[in-house]
Amino acid sequence: MKLQQPKEEQTMSDSVRVEPMDSYNQELVQNTHPPDRPNPTPADRYNLVVIGAGSAGLVTAAGAAGLGAKVALVERHLLGGDCLNVGCVPSKCVIRSARVRQEIQDAARYGIDVPDGVDVDFPAVMERMRKLRSRISHHDAVEKFEDMGVDVFLGDARFTGPDALEVDGERLNFARAVIATGSTPRKLPVEGIDEAGYYTNETIFTLTERPDRLVVIGGGPLGCELAQAFQRLGCDVTILQRSGQFLRKEDPDAADLLAESFRKDDVTVCLNTVATRVSSDGGEKVLQLDSDGQEETLRADAILVGIGRVPTVDGLNLEAAGVEYDEKRGVHVDDYLRTSNHNIYAAGDVCLKHKFTHTADATARMVIQNALFWGRKRLTRRTIPWCTYTDPEIAHVGLYKGQAEDQGIEVDTFVQQLSEVDRAIADGEDEGFVKVHVKKGTDKILGATIVASHAGDMISEITTAIVGGVGLGTLSNVIHPYPTQAEAIRQVADQYNRTRLTPFAKKVTGGLMSWRR
């Protein structure tokens, strides 16, 4: 099969096009970077100028304008940033289609007969993604922000001094500014890969034809999510992971469960494996591999690189503004998200270790308060959950056991297997667990990992408990609707409470406390 040959540098900066330029992508562009739209005449001075219209920038601009500030928002590509255009929205649309296919494939387990073989209309899957993305793009439209009173400038921003920047030849003066330029895919330093062509998250959603064989380089969240999704949509997928565990920062038990799910899906996982060279042979990509010290060759129709992200700091002329930064960490900020120029703040991927849409949103809200109202919201006091949207999902918040021990904190760990949760059994989704770490001898929750079909929805209860200072024992008293998979959280709390009983109380209440409902 002959596919388009992408290059890593193929982005939306050269022209306002999102391939394929069908009616849905035309609507997307019309909303988020209207062609031939003139920029407004700058105000004499802005209370706040926001550079970057991804999640952090949009939340900052909307929130500040809603509070009466005079705001300018600058974006060089498409409003909505990665989340809308090449990240959360398109990936979850594709993942949903892949999960439907798997549910149909597994229908016999539920007593439902379906015809042999499940055909996937890959072009239709991608068209559905583009349709839904264009629909959601109305939330991030230029016109919507103009209606809020925000001056939207489309073009490259470049600081000209500590209190001014330039966009398309126009000077924007400001009292405060926020850098929210996000991040870009990390490049893979492998010989020949640029010439052979590859996809990143910025280009993979331009696909209209399914590659028969896809190699995913990188076993992090992006790689795992899309590897499983594309395998379920009919690709033959291989993941190459440098270390001995994909999702290498995740709880090993969680990674093991996902490995089993990959095995059932026929995803090939090559651990301790790196690509050393890539070349083209006709329409094929040829990868030379070092796998545990052994040289191997792998052929594919397409390559997806997902080895992490780097902050976008190029072209901003941060030196002129007196803003310290480096290529790895991005913009340097203090605990209040101030840069070395205390009139300039940063939010989102450009300054954060955890590069998630929800952390971008949270830090944007902090910046509004700190920049406009001399607030004292501190970054280190944030409790950050995250989720990898594989099947099952893996969600986490707080400390892992090893992290707590590294800090000299002794822990007690409680685990509830979903195989003992009624709703999970009824759903046929009983491979997973809720694992909670508490400070030894107390019910103070230090961290938790959930592996479940909807772990991302479930983790918020534990996140709320951590933020609110609610102990694990108290969660045992929270009435959970029966039957739900979230009952596993109450059940793991019951386990903690059983450890607090005296021997006599254990004997008296043993039957009640051990009955799982």
Secondary structure, DSSP 8 states (H G I E B T S, - for coil): -------TT--SSSSS--SS--HHHHHHHHHHS-TT-------S-EEEEEE--SHHHHHHHHHHHHTT--EEEEESS-TTHHHHHTSHHHHHHHHHHHHHHHHHHTGGGGT----SS----HHHHHHHHHHHHHHHGGGG-HHHHHHTT-EEEES-EEEEETTEEEETTEEEEEEEEEE---EEE-----BTHHHH--B-TTTGGG--S--SEEEEE--SHHHHHHHHHHHHTT-EEEEE-SSSSSSTTS-HHHHHHHHHHHHHHT-EEE-SEEEEEEEEETTEEEEEEEETTEEEEEEESEEEE-S-EEE--TTS-HHHHT--EETTTEE---TTSB-SSTTEEE-GGGT-SS--HHHHHHHHHHHHHHHHH-----GGG---EEEE-SSSEEEEEE--HHHHHHTT--EEEEEEEGGG-HHHHHHT----EEEEEEETTS--EEEEEEEETTHHHHHHHHHHHHHHT--HHHHTTS---SS-TTHHHHHHHHHHHHHTS-HHHHHHHHHHHHS--
